[in-house]
Amino acid sequence: MEWAGAFGDLGTLIPFVVAYLGVLKMDPFGVLFAFGAAMLVCGVYYRTPMPVQPMKAIGAVAATQAAQSIVITPAAIYAGGLVTGLLWLVLGLTGAAHRLARIVPRPVVVGIVLGLGMGFMLEGIRMMAGGWLVAAIALAGTLLLLTNRQIPAMFVLLAFGAAVGAIQDPAALQAVGAAPVEFRAPSFALSQLTWQDLFVGAIFLALPQLPLTLGNAIISIREENNRLFPDRPVTEKKLAVSTGIMNLAGAAAGGIPMCHGAGGMAGHVAFGARTGGALVILGVCLLVLAFFFSAAVVALFSLFPRAILGVILFITGTQLALGSCDFSKNKGERFATLVTAAFAMWNVGLAFVAGFLLCAAFKRNLLRL
């Protein structure tokens, strides 16, 4: 089940990695090596299915801006990870991350988690829309096997997806088979960094990501981890420091900005993961791909139809949303939670601000229900 749960976050990992590789033409080795190393270390250190995910705001900005021929380059991505890493390392070591998290009302935290879950479900439905028949078969089979401890649902889902992908696109399967197996060694990716790269990475990538990371990758993941694994609790300081370290190291190796996310943990847990072993397994798999199969990564990932990734994302969102149904008895706080959730389906940063302001207004009797 740890093996099955290890692949429970592919619904977010694969689309973002494919976008970085396809749109920005980043080196697959650096991306996979950074993810694999970070997952391996986090699995050993946290001892829970602590996810390592692409930073979504940076990924979205990078892909869209690059498509519009604005100056987002692989070097700017490295710079964004470098600045992000420095910011979160400082916030963690100084205790500022903990103090920021403490002033966030609980209804806001619950609303962010609920909204993220619902957002994942909607995104999963959109991804499944392009292949309803495949999605319906995959979703039905996965739900039937989800609680089966002898036949891991994720293995069946991935095998089915790979088979469908091979039938729909035989060229992708041939590309995987034809890719050379060759050893790659890590290299230092920051040697060619310019001041322009640092400016673009800081202003357009790192700073817009801060509120999203605080809401989803620090506060919400702390809430999710400590609810599911009270015997292995984490703190905001630990999460901020590990976010900082893995981004500094990842940028140096040519990786993309990474974070922890409540949705990722929900995905790992939904498919059976209960320990850090799941992250160790996935990390080792990615490291093997990086060291020996970098040339085949794009073709390998393209084998899995979007409908299959949509099923993974839908089940992840369901797990996350159901786990957040811990509403306050106070009407005002419940309203703030629902408003926060509605915003979080669209933008976690705005959800954070809206929920915080609503809670403050109800607390000071500026609003009443």
Backbone torsions as a table, in degrees:
resi	resn	phi	psi	omega
1	MET	NA	-30.8	175.2
2	GLU	-65.3	-38.4	176.1
3	TRP	-61.9	-44.7	-179.8
4	ALA	-65.3	-45.6	-179.9
5	GLY	-65.5	-23.8	-180.0
6	ALA	-58.6	-31.5	-175.5
7	PHE	-98.3	14.4	-176.4
8	GLY	-73.3	-8.8	-179.2
9	ASP	-109.0	14.2	-178.3
10	LEU	-65.8	-22.2	-178.6
11	GLY	-62.0	-29.6	175.6
12	THR	-100.1	-34.5	-176.0
13	LEU	-64.6	-51.6	-173.8
14	ILE	-62.9	-49.2	-178.7
15	PRO	-58.6	-41.3	-179.2
16	PHE	-69.8	-41.7	179.1
17	VAL	-63.1	-42.8	178.4
18	VAL	-61.9	-39.4	178.6
19	ALA	-64.2	-45.1	178.4
20	TYR	-61.5	-43.8	-177.7
21	LEU	-72.3	-39.1	-175.0
22	GLY	-80.7	-42.4	-175.2
23	VAL	-87.2	-45.9	-176.9
24	LEU	-93.1	-6.1	178.9
25	LYS	57.5	40.5	178.5
26	MET	-74.8	156.0	-180.0
27	ASP	-72.0	119.7	-179.1
28	PRO	-57.6	-32.1	-177.2
29	PHE	-59.7	-51.2	-176.8
30	GLY	-61.1	-41.8	-178.8
31	VAL	-63.5	-49.6	-177.8
32	LEU	-69.9	-38.6	-179.7
33	PHE	-63.3	-44.1	-179.2
34	ALA	-64.1	-44.9	178.4
35	PHE	-63.0	-47.1	-177.1
36	GLY	-61.5	-45.5	-179.8
37	ALA	-64.7	-42.7	-179.6
38	ALA	-63.7	-42.7	179.0
39	MET	-64.1	-41.8	-179.8
40	LEU	-60.5	-47.5	-178.5
41	VAL	-67.9	-43.7	-178.9
42	CYS	-64.8	-38.1	178.6
43	GLY	-62.6	-42.8	179.3
44	VAL	-69.7	-41.1	-174.5
45	TYR	-74.9	-49.8	-174.4
46	TYR	-82.1	-29.3	-180.0
47	ARG	64.7	16.6	172.6
48	THR	-128.5	168.2	177.8
49	PRO	-72.6	59.0	-178.6
50	MET	-70.9	110.5	-171.4
51	PRO	-73.8	155.4	169.5
52	VAL	-124.7	114.6	-173.0
53	GLN	-125.6	161.7	170.3
54	PRO	-67.0	143.3	173.4
55	MET	-72.0	118.9	-167.2
56	LYS	-71.4	-41.8	-179.0
57	ALA	-64.0	-43.4	178.6
58	ILE	-63.9	-42.9	179.4
59	GLY	-61.3	-43.2	-179.8
60	ALA	-65.7	-45.5	179.6
61	VAL	-63.7	-44.7	-177.8
62	ALA	-61.5	-45.7	-177.9
63	ALA	-66.5	-44.7	-177.2
64	THR	-72.4	-40.9	-179.8
65	GLN	-67.8	-39.1	178.3
66	ALA	-63.9	-37.2	179.6
67	ALA	-66.2	-25.0	-179.6
68	GLN	-97.0	14.1	176.3
69	SER	62.6	28.8	172.4
70	ILE	-89.5	161.2	-164.8
71	VAL	-73.9	58.4	170.9
72	ILE	-103.7	112.0	-177.9
73	THR	-118.9	167.5	173.9
74	PRO	-53.8	-37.3	178.9
75	ALA	-64.5	-36.2	177.2
76	ALA	-66.4	-34.0	176.0
77	ILE	-64.4	-44.5	177.4
78	TYR	-60.7	-41.4	179.8
79	ALA	-64.4	-39.4	177.5
80	GLY	-61.6	-41.0	177.1
81	GLY	-67.0	-37.6	179.2
82	LEU	-63.7	-48.2	179.8
83	VAL	-65.9	-42.9	177.5
84	THR	-58.5	-44.4	179.7
85	GLY	-61.9	-44.7	178.9
86	LEU	-62.3	-43.8	-178.6
87	LEU	-60.9	-48.3	-175.7
88	TRP	-74.9	-28.4	175.4
89	LEU	-66.1	-42.8	178.4
90	VAL	-66.4	-45.3	179.6
91	LEU	-62.0	-35.7	179.5
92	GLY	-74.0	-48.6	-176.2
93	LEU	-67.9	-31.1	179.5
94	THR	-84.3	-8.9	-177.8
95	GLY	84.4	1.2	-178.2
96	ALA	-65.3	-35.5	179.2
97	ALA	-62.2	-41.4	178.7
98	HIS	-64.5	-43.6	-179.1
99	ARG	-66.1	-39.5	177.2
100	LEU	-63.1	-42.5	-178.9
101	ALA	-66.3	-33.8	-176.9
102	ARG	-68.2	-26.4	-178.7
103	ILE	-86.5	-3.5	179.7
104	VAL	-85.7	120.0	-178.9
105	PRO	-63.8	149.1	-178.6
106	ARG	-58.9	-39.4	177.9
107	PRO	-56.4	-31.6	178.7
108	VAL	-69.4	-43.1	179.2
109	VAL	-61.6	-47.4	179.5
110	VAL	-62.1	-40.9	179.7
111	GLY	-64.2	-39.8	178.9
112	ILE	-63.4	-45.7	-179.8
113	VAL	-63.2	-43.9	179.1
114	LEU	-62.5	-44.9	179.9
115	GLY	-64.8	-39.4	176.9
116	LEU	-61.8	-43.2	178.6
117	GLY	-60.5	-46.7	179.7
118	MET	-66.3	-36.6	177.4
119	GLY	-64.5	-40.9	176.6
120	PHE	-62.6	-40.6	179.4
121	MET	-62.1	-44.9	179.8
122	LEU	-65.3	-41.4	178.1
123	GLU	-64.8	-37.5	176.2
124	GLY	-62.2	-41.8	178.1
125	ILE	-63.1	-41.4	178.5
126	ARG	-63.0	-40.2	179.8
127	MET	-69.6	-32.7	179.2
128	MET	-75.4	-20.4	-173.7
129	ALA	-61.5	-27.6	-179.3
130	GLY	-78.1	-7.2	179.6
131	GLY	-153.4	68.3	-171.5
132	TRP	-61.4	-39.8	-178.3
133	LEU	-64.4	-49.1	177.9
134	VAL	-60.4	-43.6	-178.8
135	ALA	-64.2	-42.7	-178.4
136	ALA	-63.3	-44.1	178.9
137	ILE	-64.4	-45.0	-178.2
138	ALA	-65.4	-43.1	-178.1
139	LEU	-66.8	-43.9	179.6
140	ALA	-62.4	-46.0	-179.8
141	GLY	-64.6	-39.2	179.9
142	THR	-66.2	-43.3	179.7
143	LEU	-64.2	-37.1	178.8
144	LEU	-66.1	-33.8	-175.9
145	LEU	-97.0	-3.5	-169.8
146	LEU	-59.8	-35.2	-179.5
147	THR	-98.8	5.8	-179.4
148	ASN	-81.9	121.6	-176.6
149	ARG	-89.4	-7.8	178.8
150	GLN	-95.9	-33.5	-179.2
151	ILE	-118.3	95.0	-178.1
152	PRO	-59.9	124.8	-176.0
153	ALA	-60.5	-37.3	-175.9
154	MET	-64.4	-38.7	179.2
155	PHE	-63.6	-42.7	178.9
156	VAL	-64.2	-42.0	-179.2
157	LEU	-63.7	-45.0	-179.3
158	LEU	-67.3	-40.2	178.1
159	ALA	-63.5	-43.4	177.9
160	PHE	-62.6	-44.1	-179.7
161	GLY	-62.7	-43.6	179.2
162	ALA	-63.9	-38.7	179.0
163	ALA	-65.6	-44.9	178.2
164	VAL	-62.8	-43.3	179.6
165	GLY	-62.0	-39.9	179.7
166	ALA	-66.1	-36.2	178.6
167	ILE	-71.6	-42.2	-177.7
168	GLN	-73.1	-33.3	-177.1
169	ASP	-138.3	78.6	-179.3
170	PRO	-58.4	-27.4	-179.1
171	ALA	-63.7	-34.8	179.1
172	ALA	-65.2	-41.1	178.1
173	LEU	-64.4	-41.3	178.6
174	GLN	-64.8	-36.9	179.5
175	ALA	-65.8	-37.8	177.0
176	VAL	-63.3	-45.4	-178.9
177	GLY	-67.9	-29.9	-176.4
178	ALA	-87.2	-11.8	-177.0
179	ALA	-67.3	136.9	-178.8
180	PRO	-71.9	147.5	173.9
181	VAL	-98.7	111.2	-177.3
182	GLU	-144.5	144.7	-177.3
183	PHE	-79.1	134.8	174.9
184	ARG	-118.8	142.1	177.2
185	ALA	-109.1	149.5	178.2
186	PRO	-62.4	150.9	176.2
187	SER	-136.2	163.1	-178.8
188	PHE	-85.0	115.8	-171.9
189	ALA	-88.7	-8.8	-173.2
190	LEU	-95.8	5.0	-175.1
191	SER	-67.2	-27.4	-177.7
192	GLN	-102.8	15.0	-177.1
193	LEU	-67.8	135.9	178.2
194	THR	-112.9	169.0	177.9
195	TRP	-64.7	-33.1	177.3
196	GLN	-65.1	-41.1	176.8
197	ASP	-60.2	-43.1	179.8
198	LEU	-63.5	-40.7	179.5
199	PHE	-64.1	-48.5	-179.8
200	VAL	-63.4	-44.3	-179.3
201	GLY	-63.5	-38.2	-178.9
202	ALA	-74.9	-49.5	-171.7
203	ILE	-78.9	-45.0	-174.0
204	PHE	-90.8	-20.3	-174.5
205	LEU	-116.3	-57.9	-172.1
206	ALA	-68.7	-49.8	-174.3
207	LEU	-65.4	-43.0	177.7
208	PRO	-63.3	-20.9	-177.9
209	GLN	-81.2	-20.4	-172.1
210	LEU	-54.2	-53.2	-178.8
211	PRO	-64.5	-34.0	177.7
212	LEU	-65.4	-42.6	179.5
213	THR	-65.4	-42.5	178.9
214	LEU	-60.7	-44.1	-176.9
215	GLY	-72.8	-45.9	-172.3
216	ASN	-95.4	-40.8	-170.2
217	ALA	-98.4	-4.2	176.5
218	ILE	-120.9	-62.2	-174.5
219	ILE	-72.9	-50.8	-174.8
220	SER	-68.6	-38.1	-179.7
221	ILE	-71.3	-32.7	173.9
222	ARG	-62.7	-44.3	178.4
223	GLU	-61.9	-46.2	-177.3
224	GLU	-66.7	-45.9	-179.5
225	ASN	-62.6	-46.7	-175.9
226	ASN	-73.1	-22.3	174.3
227	ARG	-75.6	-42.8	-177.2
228	LEU	-80.8	-33.2	-175.3
229	PHE	-131.3	68.7	-177.7
230	PRO	-62.3	-20.3	178.3
231	ASP	-81.2	-11.1	178.7
232	ARG	-130.8	63.7	-174.3
233	PRO	-71.4	157.0	174.8
234	VAL	-125.0	163.3	178.8
235	THR	-121.3	163.0	178.1
236	GLU	-61.7	-36.4	-179.6
237	LYS	-62.0	-47.2	179.5
238	LYS	-59.6	-45.0	-176.9
239	LEU	-66.0	-40.6	179.6
240	ALA	-66.1	-43.4	-179.4
241	VAL	-65.4	-43.6	180.0
242	SER	-67.2	-34.9	174.7
243	THR	-61.7	-42.1	178.8
244	GLY	-64.4	-47.0	-176.6
245	ILE	-65.0	-45.6	-175.6
246	MET	-69.9	-25.9	176.4
247	ASN	-78.5	-36.3	175.5
248	LEU	-63.9	-47.1	179.4
249	ALA	-67.6	-40.0	-179.8
250	GLY	-64.0	-42.0	178.6
251	ALA	-62.7	-40.4	179.9
252	ALA	-63.9	-30.8	-178.2
253	ALA	-90.4	-3.6	-178.9
254	GLY	93.0	24.1	-179.8
255	GLY	-91.2	179.9	178.4
256	ILE	-103.7	160.2	179.5
257	PRO	-58.8	134.5	-174.3
258	MET	-127.4	157.4	177.6
259	CYS	-152.5	173.6	169.4
260	HIS	-94.6	147.1	-178.6
261	GLY	-144.5	139.8	-178.3
262	ALA	-60.9	-34.1	179.3
263	GLY	-64.4	-36.4	179.1
264	GLY	-65.5	-41.9	178.0
265	MET	-63.9	-40.9	178.6
266	ALA	-59.8	-39.5	179.3
267	GLY	-66.5	-45.7	178.4
268	HIS	-60.3	-46.3	-176.9
269	VAL	-67.6	-39.2	-177.6
270	ALA	-59.2	-33.1	-177.5
271	PHE	-98.9	10.0	168.8
272	GLY	121.5	-9.0	-177.1
273	ALA	-71.5	139.2	177.5
274	ARG	-135.3	-5.3	-178.4
275	THR	-137.1	176.1	175.5
276	GLY	-70.3	-9.5	178.4
277	GLY	-58.5	-32.6	178.3
278	ALA	-60.9	-41.8	179.9
279	LEU	-70.3	-35.7	177.1
280	VAL	-62.7	-43.9	-180.0
281	ILE	-61.1	-50.3	-178.9
282	LEU	-65.9	-38.9	178.8
283	GLY	-61.5	-43.8	178.8
284	VAL	-64.4	-41.0	178.0
285	CYS	-59.7	-43.8	-179.8
286	LEU	-68.5	-36.2	177.6
287	LEU	-65.6	-39.9	176.7
288	VAL	-62.7	-43.7	176.7
289	LEU	-59.8	-43.3	-178.2
290	ALA	-64.3	-47.8	-174.0
291	PHE	-71.4	-31.5	-171.4
292	PHE	-123.8	-22.6	-171.4
293	PHE	-128.0	28.7	-177.7
294	SER	-56.4	-35.9	-176.7
295	ALA	-67.9	-20.4	-175.4
296	ALA	-102.0	1.9	-171.0
297	VAL	-62.5	-48.6	-177.2
298	VAL	-61.8	-44.6	179.3
299	ALA	-65.5	-39.3	180.0
300	LEU	-63.6	-47.0	-179.2
301	PHE	-66.9	-31.0	-178.7
302	SER	-72.7	-11.7	176.4
303	LEU	-64.4	-30.3	-175.7
304	PHE	-87.4	114.2	-179.5
305	PRO	-60.6	151.8	178.2
306	ARG	-58.3	-31.5	-179.8
307	ALA	-62.3	-37.2	179.0
308	ILE	-68.4	-43.7	177.1
309	LEU	-63.9	-33.2	177.0
310	GLY	-64.5	-37.9	177.0
311	VAL	-61.9	-45.3	179.2
312	ILE	-60.2	-44.5	-177.8
313	LEU	-67.1	-38.5	-179.9
314	PHE	-64.3	-44.8	-179.8
315	ILE	-68.1	-37.7	175.5
316	THR	-60.0	-46.9	179.7
317	GLY	-62.3	-39.8	178.1
318	THR	-62.1	-45.5	178.2
319	GLN	-59.5	-43.6	-177.7
320	LEU	-68.1	-44.9	-178.2
321	ALA	-65.8	-44.3	-179.6
322	LEU	-64.7	-35.3	-179.4
323	GLY	-72.6	-14.2	-177.1
324	SER	-99.3	5.9	-175.7
325	CYS	-79.6	58.7	178.7
326	ASP	-119.6	74.0	-172.2
327	PHE	-84.3	149.0	175.1
328	SER	-70.1	155.4	176.3
329	LYS	-80.0	-13.8	179.2
330	ASN	-78.0	128.2	-176.8
331	LYS	-60.7	-42.4	-179.7
332	GLY	-62.3	-42.2	179.1
333	GLU	-68.2	-36.5	176.4
334	ARG	-64.3	-41.0	178.2
335	PHE	-62.6	-43.5	179.0
336	ALA	-62.2	-38.2	178.1
337	THR	-62.3	-45.4	-178.2
338	LEU	-67.0	-39.5	177.9
339	VAL	-65.9	-43.3	177.1
340	THR	-58.9	-44.0	179.3
341	ALA	-61.2	-41.4	-179.6
342	ALA	-62.5	-43.3	177.9
343	PHE	-68.2	-38.0	-176.6
344	ALA	-64.7	-25.1	175.9
345	MET	-65.2	-20.3	-176.3
346	TRP	-110.9	-48.3	-176.9
347	ASN	-153.6	114.5	-176.0
348	VAL	-67.0	-34.3	178.6
349	GLY	-61.2	-47.7	177.9
350	LEU	-66.7	-35.4	177.3
351	ALA	-61.4	-42.0	178.4
352	PHE	-58.0	-48.3	-178.0
353	VAL	-67.5	-47.4	-177.6
354	ALA	-61.9	-45.6	-179.8
355	GLY	-65.0	-40.8	179.2
356	PHE	-62.1	-45.1	-179.7
357	LEU	-65.9	-40.1	178.6
358	LEU	-63.8	-44.8	179.0
359	CYS	-61.9	-40.9	178.3
360	ALA	-64.5	-40.2	-179.9
361	ALA	-65.5	-42.2	178.3
362	PHE	-67.7	-37.2	-178.7
363	LYS	-65.5	-35.3	-179.6
364	ARG	-94.1	11.4	177.8
365	ASN	61.3	24.5	173.5
366	LEU	-75.6	-24.2	174.9
367	LEU	-130.2	146.6	178.2
368	ARG	-139.4	149.5	175.0
369	LEU	-123.2	NA	NA
